[in-house]
Every structure is written in structure tokens, then in C-alpha cells.
Amino acid sequence: MPFGARKAMGYCLEITEHSNYNKDLKEIKRIIDVESYLNEELITLAKRN
């Protein structure tokens, strides 16, 4: 995903049609791997923040 002049890699935890997030969302440019390396505990922790 683009961050200014550079690109960064991240995790997509959920895909939805609409979001309540009030800031601009970044576009997913490419999917590298569909297998998750995060377990449920780490995903739950990430969603809390």
C-alpha cells in the first residue's frame, strides 16, 4: 500500500463494502499470500487497537 513516496506491506484482516473509519483508507495494490501467519489471538489483539 502507498505511504507517500514509499510503499509498505501490511495485513488485511477483513474486507467489507462500507467502513465507519473516518480517515482515508489505503488501496490494496496486490495480494502476496492468502495464507495467514497470524493466529486468532494475535488477530484479536490487532483489532483492539
C-alpha positions in Angstrom: 0.0 0.0 0.0 1.3 3.5 -0.7 2.6 5.7 2.1 3.7 9.0 0.4 6.6 8.2 -1.9 7.2 4.7 -0.5 5.2 1.5 -0.2 4.6 -0.7 2.8 3.4 -4.2 3.3 0.6 -5.0 5.8 -2.1 -7.4 6.8 -5.7 -7.2 5.7 -7.9 -8.6 8.5 -11.3 -8.1 6.9 -12.8 -6.9 3.7 -16.2 -5.0 3.8 -18.2 -2.9 1.4 -18.5 0.0 3.9 -16.4 1.3 6.8 -17.0 3.5 9.8 -13.4 4.6 9.7 -13.3 8.4 9.3 -10.0 8.8 7.6 -8.8 7.9 4.1 -8.3 4.2 3.5 -5.4 2.8 1.5 -5.9 0.7 -1.6 -4.7 -2.9 -1.6 -2.3 -2.9 -4.6 -1.5 -6.6 -4.6 -2.1 -9.8 -2.6 1.2 -11.6 -1.8 -0.1 -14.6 0.1 -3.6 -15.7 1.1 -2.4 -18.0 4.0 -2.5 -16.3 7.4 0.6 -16.3 9.5 -1.3 -14.8 12.4 -3.2 -16.9 14.9 -6.7 -15.9 16.3 -5.1 -14.5 19.5 -2.9 -12.1 17.5 -5.7 -11.1 15.2 -8.0 -10.3 18.2 -5.2 -8.2 19.7 -4.7 -6.3 16.5 -8.4 -5.5 16.2 -8.5 -4.0 19.7 -6.2 -1.1 18.7 
